[in-house]
């Protein structure tokens, strides 16, 4: 997910001048289509081919957003970068590329535009993200080609205060009965609001309008605040904010308010999403929530002395109070695995340089390698794990799609074996179409203005090689199904800026959807 990868990974880079090299996604035993969930077994097949219950296929869906500061102009974050670098906000962002933005020269040339990534004419080319006709087509394609559900990359800004009785802000979610100030247009006492949610609202409206048998299931893939947004949250308590009277006297981004915002996030899920007929649940009726990069939330919660389990327990208690049997949390995890890469590892603590002035900055500490972090997930409250993108496995880096297939197999074997005897923690086998972040400037952005590992932008698949990866993923899923469920997670429907997209385009047509259908619908 481009926004989260760049602003969650690379903002750490800005603070520490280091490169973060990881990304991911996850879920288990999801009985989405019980009527058609079994196929007839062929008694003549080999033993490892006999377990042919249909896999549940999920796909990550990344929203785009408007980058224009002019309310009358909509500059799409995806298409502006594919069509040329002039309007691409990503490569002009000093927070990730330094004060001059992305610098191009003979060694680091501009290699666009990337017009082969233009969606097909049936999707109206560079479509509007909230066009219901386009979204209807997207849902139709997913359903027709064997995708059972999508996990929507869901972003939330903690730091936003707003007014319930003021123009467009009146439609922003706020829990019923929570405190607001009627004397100032219903100004809320607890900040926080969804970001880039317009696409999701149309997706859900269109999905609900379809006949029940044509609807897709969906789930939230919660992407916690980027580092940039984390600093804005801490800035609520800064002298500047108090001088501008941006908040009331006594309002401060402390532990109590942090927990209240987390409760608000969970209440939003409950009130607006969990009760929907199309929301993904496990066989026990629990809503499934994917959690992208849990180390982000863990390290920031640690600033307040909170453990990630404290936050997940709060969500569980809130859901149960609302009448749900709980929530099934699936971690979306990846990261460095070598000791020499520990400086790029998964942080568990964010520490302010000055505890009395956290808005002035801090650093991420106590970094762990992926194989150290994963065993802790269950104690945090997770019941499964998957990945968004694996960039490496131990000594092996992705510099081609052949490399990617090998690194994925390494992860599949390691984690499937680790959890094979634990029926209460599943590893959902992930697969990916590729990686090529050149439209956003390259892998990975540096304050110097140059990418650090542009060689990783050559991970290009074909229909044949993608099919081979899916077949391997299917085989792994079936081998470990007794404990790990039957879910395969694919990245991604539309990560155009990261070069990881299966949506039909002028460059590859329906190749990737046909591969999914050929493997999982037989």
C-alpha positions in Angstrom: 0.0 0.0 0.0 1.7 3.0 -1.2 0.6 5.6 1.3 1.3 3.4 4.2 4.6 2.0 2.8 6.0 5.4 2.0 4.6 7.3 5.1 4.9 4.5 7.6 8.2 3.1 6.5 9.9 6.1 5.1 8.9 8.6 7.7 10.9 6.4 10.1 13.7 6.9 7.5 13.3 10.6 7.8 13.7 10.5 11.6 16.6 8.0 11.6 17.9 8.5 8.0 17.6 4.7 7.6 15.9 2.6 5.0 13.0 0.4 6.0 12.7 -2.7 3.8 9.5 -4.5 4.4 5.7 -4.7 3.8 2.7 -7.1 4.3 -1.1 -8.6 4.9 -3.5 -11.8 6.7 -6.8 -14.2 8.0 -8.0 -18.0 8.5 -10.7 -20.6 8.3 -13.1 -18.1 6.6 -16.2 -19.9 5.5 -17.4 -17.4 3.0 -19.2 -19.7 0.7 -20.2 -22.8 2.6 -22.5 -24.1 -0.2 -19.6 -24.3 -2.7 -16.7 -24.7 -0.4 -15.9 -28.4 -1.2 -15.0 -30.0 -4.5 -15.2 -33.8 -5.2 -12.0 -35.5 -4.4 -10.3 -37.6 -7.1 -9.4 -40.9 -5.4 -6.7 -41.4 -8.1 -4.8 -38.3 -7.2 -1.6 -38.2 -5.1 -2.1 -37.8 -1.3 -1.0 -34.1 -1.3 -3.6 -33.4 -4.1 -6.5 -35.0 -2.3 -7.3 -32.1 0.0 -9.1 -30.0 -2.7 -11.5 -27.9 -0.7 -11.6 -24.6 -2.5 -9.3 -21.9 -1.1 -10.8 -18.6 -0.1 -9.1 -16.0 -2.1 -8.6 -12.5 -0.7 -7.1 -9.5 -2.4 -5.8 -6.2 -0.8 -7.4 -3.1 -2.2 -5.6 0.3 -1.9 -7.6 3.5 -2.0 -6.3 6.5 -3.9 -6.8 10.1 -2.8 -6.9 13.7 -3.9 -3.5 15.4 -3.7 -4.7 18.9 -4.9 -4.9 21.8 -2.5 -7.6 23.4 -4.7 -11.0 22.2 -3.6 -12.2 22.6 -7.2 -9.6 20.3 -8.6 -9.2 16.6 -8.0 -5.7 15.3 -8.7 -5.7 11.6 -8.2 -2.6 10.2 -6.3 -2.4 7.3 -8.6 -3.0 8.6 -12.1 -0.9 11.8 -11.7 2.2 9.8 -11.0 1.5 7.3 -13.9 1.0 10.1 -16.4 4.1 12.2 -15.6 6.2 13.5 -12.7 5.1 17.1 -12.9 1.9 16.5 -10.9 3.1 13.6 -8.9 2.9 14.7 -5.3 4.8 11.6 -4.1 8.1 12.6 -5.7 7.7 16.2 -4.7 7.2 15.4 -1.0 10.1 16.8 1.0 9.1 14.5 4.0 10.2 11.5 2.1 12.6 12.7 -0.6 14.3 15.7 1.1 14.0 19.4 0.4 14.5 19.1 -3.3 12.2 16.2 -3.8 13.1 13.3 -6.1 16.2 14.1 -8.0 16.8 12.7 -11.5 20.1 12.4 -13.3 21.9 10.0 -15.7 22.3 7.4 -12.9 18.7 7.8 -11.6 16.7 8.7 -14.7 13.0 9.4 -15.1 11.6 6.3 -16.8 7.9 7.2 -17.2 5.2 7.8 -18.0 3.8 4.4 -17.1 0.9 4.3 -19.4 0.8 0.5 -19.6 -0.7 0.7 -16.2 -3.7 2.5 -17.5 -6.9 0.5 -16.7 -8.8 -0.9 -19.6 -11.5 1.0 -21.4 -14.3 -1.0 -19.7 -13.0 0.7 -16.5 -12.9 4.1 -18.2 -9.1 4.3 -18.3 -7.8 6.6 -15.6 -11.2 6.4 -13.8 -12.6 8.5 -11.0 -12.1 6.5 -7.8 -15.7 7.1 -6.7 -17.4 6.3 -10.0 -20.1 3.7 -9.2 -20.1 2.3 -12.7 -16.3 1.6 -12.5 -16.7 0.1 -9.0 -19.5 -2.2 -10.2 -17.2 -3.5 -12.9 -14.4 -4.0 -10.4 -16.7 -6.0 -8.1 -18.0 -8.0 -11.1 -14.5 -8.9 -12.2 -13.4 -10.0 -8.8 -16.5 -12.2 -8.4 -16.3 -13.6 -12.0 -12.6 -14.5 -11.7 -12.6 -16.3 -8.3 -11.9 -13.6 -5.7 -14.0 -14.2 -2.6 -13.3 -11.0 -0.6 -11.2 -7.8 -0.6 -9.3 -6.3 2.4 -9.6 -2.6 2.1 -6.5 -0.6 3.3 -8.2 1.6 5.9 -6.6 4.7 7.2 -7.5 6.9 10.2 -6.1 10.2 11.4 -6.1 10.5 15.2 -5.3 14.2 15.3 -8.4 15.7 13.6 -10.8 17.8 15.7 -13.9 18.8 13.8 -17.5 20.2 14.3 -20.6 18.1 14.0 -22.8 21.0 13.0 -20.5 22.5 10.4 -21.1 21.9 6.7 -19.4 18.8 5.3 -18.0 17.8 8.7 -21.5 17.0 9.9 -21.4 13.6 8.2 -18.1 12.5 9.9 -18.7 9.6 12.3 -18.8 10.4 16.0 -20.2 7.9 18.6 -23.7 8.6 19.7 -23.8 10.4 23.1 -20.2 11.3 23.2 -19.3 14.8 24.4 -19.2 17.7 22.1 -19.6 21.5 22.6 -22.8 22.8 21.2 -21.6 26.4 21.7 -18.9 25.9 19.0 -20.8 24.1 16.3 -20.7 20.8 18.1 -17.0 20.7 18.2 -16.0 17.1 19.3 -14.1 16.3 22.5 -12.4 13.2 21.0 -10.6 13.7 17.7 -10.1 11.3 14.9 -11.6 10.6 11.5 -11.4 8.2 8.5 -9.2 9.2 5.7 -9.6 8.4 2.0 -12.9 6.7 2.7 -14.9 8.0 -0.2 -13.9 5.1 -2.4 -15.0 2.6 0.3 -18.4 4.2 0.7 -19.1 3.8 -3.0 -17.7 0.2 -3.0 -20.1 -0.7 -0.2 -23.1 1.0 -1.6 -22.6 -0.7 -5.0 -21.9 -4.0 -3.4 -25.1 -3.8 -1.3 -27.1 -3.0 -4.5 -26.1 -6.3 -6.2 -28.0 -9.5 -5.8 -26.9 -11.4 -2.7 -25.2 -14.1 -4.7 -23.1 -11.6 -6.6 -21.9 -9.6 -3.6 -18.3 -9.9 -2.3 -17.3 -10.1 1.3 -14.9 -7.5 2.5 -12.8 -6.7 5.6 -10.8 -3.8 7.0 -7.0 -3.8 6.7 -6.2 -1.2 9.3 -3.1 0.8 8.5 -2.2 2.7 11.7 -1.0 6.3 11.5 2.1 7.1 9.5 4.9 8.7 11.4 4.0 12.1 9.9 0.4 11.7 11.3 1.8 10.5 14.6 3.8 13.7 15.0 0.6 15.7 14.1 -1.2 13.8 16.9 1.6 14.7 19.4 1.4 18.3 18.1 -2.0 18.7 19.6 -0.2 19.4 22.9 2.4 21.7 21.5 2.7 25.4 22.5 1.9 26.3 18.9 -1.4 24.4 19.0 -2.3 26.0 22.4 -1.4 29.5 21.1 -3.7 29.0 18.1 -6.4 27.6 20.4 -6.6 24.6 18.2 -7.8 22.6 21.3 -9.5 23.4 24.6 -7.6 24.1 27.8 -6.7 20.8 29.3 -6.9 18.8 26.1 -3.7 17.0 25.6 -2.6 13.9 23.6 -2.1 11.8 26.7 -2.7 8.2 27.4 -6.3 8.6 28.3 -7.1 10.5 25.1 -5.1 8.0 23.1 -7.2 5.1 24.5 -10.4 7.0 23.9 -9.5 7.5 20.2 -8.8 3.8 19.9 -12.2 3.1 21.4 -13.7 5.5 18.9 -12.0 3.6 16.0 -13.5 0.4 17.2 -17.0 1.9 17.7 -16.8 3.2 14.2 -16.1 -0.3 12.9 -19.0 -1.6 14.9 -21.6 1.1 14.1 -20.8 1.4 10.4 -19.2 -1.9 9.2 -19.5 -4.9 11.4 -23.3 -5.2 11.2 -23.2 -5.3 7.4 -24.2 -8.5 5.7 -21.2 -8.3 3.4 -18.6 -7.9 6.2 -16.2 -10.8 6.5 -16.7 -13.0 9.6 -15.1 -16.2 10.8 -17.2 -19.4 11.4 -18.0 -18.1 15.0 -19.5 -14.9 13.7 -16.6 -12.7 14.7 -15.7 -9.8 12.3 -12.2 -10.2 10.8 -9.8 -7.3 10.9 -6.5 -7.3 9.2 -3.8 -5.2 11.0 -1.1 -3.8 8.7 2.3 -3.4 10.3 1.4 -3.9 14.0 4.8 -2.7 15.0 3.7 0.9 14.1 0.9 0.8 16.7 2.9 -1.1 19.2 5.9 1.3 19.2 3.7 4.4 19.5 1.4 2.9 22.1 4.6 2.1 24.1 5.2 5.8 24.4 2.2 5.8 26.8 3.3 2.6 28.6 0.7 0.6 26.6 1.1 -2.8 25.1 -0.5 -3.7 21.8 -2.5 -6.3 23.6 -4.0 -3.5 25.7 -5.4 -1.9 22.5 -6.7 -5.2 21.0 -8.2 -6.1 24.4 -10.0 -2.7 24.4 -11.3 -3.4 20.9 -12.5 -6.9 22.0 -14.3 -5.6 25.0 -15.9 -2.8 23.0 -17.1 -5.3 20.4 -18.5 -7.8 23.0 -20.3 -4.9 24.8 -22.0 -4.2 21.4 -23.2 -7.8 21.2 -20.5 -9.4 19.0 -18.6 -12.5 20.0 -15.4 -10.6 19.6 -13.0 -9.7 16.7 -10.5 -11.9 14.9 -7.3 -9.9 14.3 -4.9 -11.0 11.6 -1.4 -9.4 11.6 0.0 -8.3 8.2 3.7 -8.6 8.9 7.1 -8.6 7.2 10.6 -7.2 7.8 14.3 -7.6 8.0 15.7 -11.0 9.0 19.5 -10.6 9.2 21.5 -9.4 12.2 23.3 -6.9 10.0 19.9 -5.4 9.1 18.7 -5.0 12.6 18.8 -1.2 12.2 16.0 -1.7 9.7 14.1 -4.1 11.9 10.6 -3.8 13.4 10.5 -1.3 16.3 8.6 -1.9 19.5 9.1 1.5 21.2 8.9 5.1 20.1 10.9 7.3 22.5 10.7 11.1 22.5 14.0 13.0 22.5 12.4 15.2 25.2 9.5 13.5 27.1 8.1 16.9 27.9 8.2 18.0 24.3 7.3 14.9 22.2 6.1 17.0 19.3 9.7 17.9 18.7 10.5 14.3 17.6 11.9 11.0 18.8 13.2 7.7 17.5 12.0 4.2 17.1 13.9 1.7 19.3 14.2 -1.9 20.4 14.1 -3.2 16.8 13.4 -6.8 16.3 14.0 -9.1 13.3 10.9 -10.6 11.8 11.6 -14.1 13.2 11.8 -12.5 16.6 8.7 -10.4 16.2 6.3 -13.1 14.8 6.4 -15.4 17.8 5.1 -12.5 19.9 2.0 -11.9 17.8 -0.2 -14.4 19.5 0.5 -12.9 23.0 -0.5 -9.5 21.5 -4.0 -10.8 20.7 -3.6 -11.9 17.1 -5.0 -15.2 15.8 -3.2 -15.3 12.5 -0.7 -13.7 10.2 -0.2 -13.0 6.5 1.8 -10.5 4.4 1.4 -7.6 2.0 4.7 -7.9 0.3 7.9 -9.9 1.2 11.0 -8.1 -0.1 13.5 -10.7 1.1 14.0 -13.9 3.0 17.2 -14.1 5.0 20.1 -13.5 2.4 17.7 -13.6 -0.6 16.5 -10.2 -2.0 13.8 -9.6 -4.7 15.6 -8.4 -7.7 13.4 -10.3 -10.2 10.2 -12.2 -10.0 12.1 -15.5 -9.9 13.7 -14.1 -6.7 10.3 -13.1 -5.3 9.0 -16.6 -5.9 11.9 -18.0 -3.9 11.7 -15.6 -1.0 8.0 -16.3 -0.7 8.6 -20.0 -0.6 11.0 -19.4 2.2 8.4 -17.5 4.2 5.6 -20.0 3.4 7.7 -22.9 4.7 9.0 -21.2 7.8 5.7 -19.8 9.0 3.5 -22.7 7.9 5.8 -25.1 9.8 5.9 -22.8 12.8 2.2 -22.8 13.3 1.2 -26.2 11.9 0.5 -27.6 15.3 -1.4 -24.5 16.6 -5.1 -24.6 15.7 -5.6 -21.2 17.3 -3.2 -19.3 15.0 -3.2 -19.5 11.3 -0.8 -18.5 8.6 -2.7 -17.3 5.5 -0.5 -17.9 2.5 0.3 -14.6 0.7 1.1 -14.1 -3.0 2.1 -11.1 -5.0 2.0 -9.9 -8.6 5.4 -8.1 -8.4 7.0 -4.8 -7.3 8.1 -1.7 -9.2 7.9 1.6 -7.4 9.4 3.8 -10.1 6.1 5.9 -10.6 6.5 7.1 -7.1 10.3 7.7 -7.5 11.8 4.3 -6.8 12.7 2.0 -4.0 13.3 3.3 -1.3 13.1 7.1 -1.0 16.0 8.9 0.7 16.3 12.5 2.1 19.1 12.7 -0.5 16.5 12.7 -3.2 17.6 9.4 -4.7 16.2 5.8 -4.2 18.4 3.5 -2.2 17.6 0.2 -3.9 16.4 0.9 -7.5 17.4 -2.7 -8.4 14.4 -3.9 -6.5 12.1 -2.1 -9.1 12.6 -5.0 -11.5 10.3 -7.6 -10.0 8.0 -8.1 -13.0 5.8 -11.2 -13.5 4.0 -12.6 -16.5 0.7 -14.6 -16.6 2.8 -17.7 -16.6 5.1 -16.9 -13.7 2.2 -15.5 -11.6 0.2 -18.7 -12.3 3.2 -20.7 -11.1 3.4 -18.7 -7.8 -0.4 -19.2 -7.2 -0.1 -22.9 -7.8 2.8 -23.1 -5.3 0.7 -21.0 -2.8 -2.3 -23.3 -3.3 -0.2 -26.4 -2.7 1.2 -24.9 0.5 -2.2 -23.8 1.7 -3.6 -27.4 1.2 -0.6 -29.0 2.8 -1.2 -27.1 6.1 -4.9 -26.7 5.9 -5.7 -28.7 9.0 -4.3 -26.0 11.2 -3.9 -22.9 8.9 -7.3 -22.7 7.3 -7.7 -22.2 3.6 -7.2 -18.6 2.8 -4.7 -17.3 0.2 -4.1 -13.5 0.2 -3.1 -11.7 -3.0 -1.4 -8.4 -3.2 -2.8 -6.4 -4.7 -5.9 -5.3 -6.7 -4.6 -1.8 -7.5 -1.2 -0.9 -6.0 -0.3 1.0 -9.1 2.5 3.1 -7.6 4.2 0.0 -6.2 3.8 -2.0 -9.4 1.7 -4.6 -7.7 -1.7 -4.7 -9.4 -4.0 -7.4 -10.9 -6.8 -5.1 -12.0 -7.1 -5.3 -15.9 -4.9 -2.7 -17.6 -3.9 -1.9 -21.1 -0.5 -3.5 -20.4 -1.6 -6.9 -19.2 -5.4 -7.1 -19.8 -7.1 -9.9 -17.9 -3.9 -12.0 -17.5 -3.7 -11.9 -13.8 -7.4 -12.5 -13.2 -7.4 -15.4 -15.6 -4.5 -16.9 -13.7 -6.5 -16.6 -10.4 -9.5 -18.3 -12.1 -7.4 -21.0 -13.7 -5.8 -22.0 -10.4 -8.6 -21.6 -7.9 -11.7 -22.2 -9.8 -10.9 -25.6 -11.2 
